């Protein structure tokens, strides 16, 4: 019977024994592979409307951001780490949005909140967001009411509704239009637009021929259009979004086909323009990012490349480009925060971003009550439904 030979491991040398003993005494974290800790995805969370009355807006912005992060991740991520964007639909509903954000904050795996959408939702979110200290990056609202002072973890990018309203009113005053009617949505977004418009009109010594509201369900859009038409304005400032815009514009065109209409960027969703059809022709709309087909702007060329590579299902739009801009800005702030970013280092480095050029689009973070971008330009809807300058 043959016995199987046994092998005894060699006794470590004194030098090796000392090295092994030293290694064993080190903290457990030292033994973890460094690659695993530095290349794990960095997750950011988004509550936005992917369905409901403003679902098209939320989808466009979300896809724009996703296209940007996909392009960044394809090149190795930020400081070697991919960015993971986790979006949850809130249907443009305050209660759902609050529940989403509460869950995001309680989950320590979420590094930041990104591009959450809607003035009513953001107003409701802000108290718990500010208390938590989690970075709240690029909320989608132009309202001054959601731009608190001295909130170090809140970072607004897009120009405010006040900036847009000032641009529209200044244009009307410059071309000599004085009889201006105002229509706005009967919610916090609409009231913010109305207040901003009123301030600008007072500044330019203009009075409104009529001031009317439209409910969120647009049930009174026809009556609002009739009241405005009887005031005989030379132009109408439109503070509406989604279905109320469609119904109001269609009703207005029935009363006065060629009445000039001026609206803010939030009105210009592709689905809204499509639903209005020929009635959208000639509407002037302020925009807070460049034309998404203006390839003279380097950032727009990069956006289009990322959009195509991502296989996005929607047509490229201002809202998609805005989502892309927000993602680019987030990635730059994260890059500056270093290889092992903390929320505090991210916040500190974001405030240090001054006059940063994304490629024809400049950002400067100064304080939480002020937007990092002041870009506003006027566009017009052409006969084929495209935006032109």
ABEGO torsion letter per residue (X at the ends): XBBBBBBBBBBBBAAAAAAAAAAAABBAAAABBAAAAAABBBBBBBBBBABEAAAAAAAAAAAAAAAAAAAAAAAGEBGGBBBBBBBBBAGGBAAAAAAAAAAAAABAABABBBGBBEAAAAAAAAAAAAAAGBBBBGBBBABAAABBBGBAABBBABBBAAAAAAAAAAAAAAAGBABBBBBBBBBAAAAAAAAAAAAAAAAAGBBBABBBBBBAAGAAAAAAAAAAAAAGBABBBBBBBEAAAAAAAAAAAAABAABBBBBBAAAABAAAAAAAEAAABGBBBBBABBBAABAABAAAAAAAAAAAAAGBABBBBAAAAAAAAAAAAAAAAAAAAEABBBAAAAAAAAAABBGBBAGGBBBBBABAABBABABBBBBBBBAAGBBBX
